[in-house]
Amino acid sequence: MSSMKPIIEYLNYRQYIADFYAFKKRTCAFSWREFAKLAGFTNPVYLKQIGDGAYNLGKNAVERVGAAMGLAGFELTYFKILVEFNHAKKDIDKKKAFEDLQSIAKVHKVKVLGGDSFTYFESWKNPVLRELAPAMHGAKPLEIARACRPEISAAEVSETLHFLVKAGLLSKDKHGNYQQTQKSISMGATDAAPVAARLMQRQMGEFAMEALESLPLSERSMSGLTLGLTKNAYERINREIAEFRKKIVAIATEEDGMENVYRLNLHLFPLTQLGKAFSGSLDAPGEEDEKEEENTDVEKN
């Protein structure tokens, strides 16, 4: 498996722990000892024994283990209930836990884009209107258009909403109001995915530059770091960014309603090519945090 399945696709917490370990072991230098340490256990193979079914995960340790696996928000809640479901002795308790699991899975089901991936990520209007239209009940296309930054035409709104409904990313009721069919979406493993992603990143990068010039500090949060890194440090930071994104999605999906559509960009890319230009030894990495007044200003996507 090239990536972990979402926690909401599991009905056995032991299997999730085993799969998490296998995934981490395959992608970095990871051990059961390190896993146990992250979760606060002194027994280096305790989590392996739990995954193997030798022991049950204690109630007091569930949150620590979930956090050690990078679970947060609804994912951590799902993991806690999953443990209750697997440990339940009475049918009534098992049934209640299962219903809670199904409820979370239904609300937070992730849509994986397949053939529509390129079309969706080809324009910034698709993700923005997917968030905006459901929050503006009763709004006409022109009203939705005027709420966008930058402002677009009513015809563009109508065309975009038609695509989102056709692709199954929005549904429309008899009153003309829109609802999201899933809380989150993920780009499928299609050949077009990298190209589509670059198109979207380019557009959003341009909007970030515009926001840097036009929005006050109170309405934007932008920060940047310039770091000297080894290849190993780069890969570790990349994994941390992936975990951070999961937590951000969890926070966003936990909150009811929305007040504005935001874009969070995260970039990590080389500014030098020392491997081609220099064969001597290098000093230890340094870092720099650039700030503008009270907030930090960006080089991140």
Secondary structure, DSSP 8 states (H G I E B T S, - for coil): --S---GGG-S-HHHHHHHHHHHHHHHSS--HHHHHHHTT-SSTTHHHHHHTTSS---GGGHHHHHHHTT--THHHHHHHHHHHHHH--SHHHHHHHHHHHHHHHHHT-EEEESTTHHHHHH-THHHHHHHHGGGSTT--HHHHHHHSSS---HHHHHHHHHHHHHTTSEEE-TTS-EEESSSEEEE-S-TTHHHHHHHHHHHHHHHHHHHHHHS-GGG----EEEE---HHHHHHHHHHHHHHHHHHHHHHHHS-S-S-----------S--HHHH--S------EEEEEETTEE-----
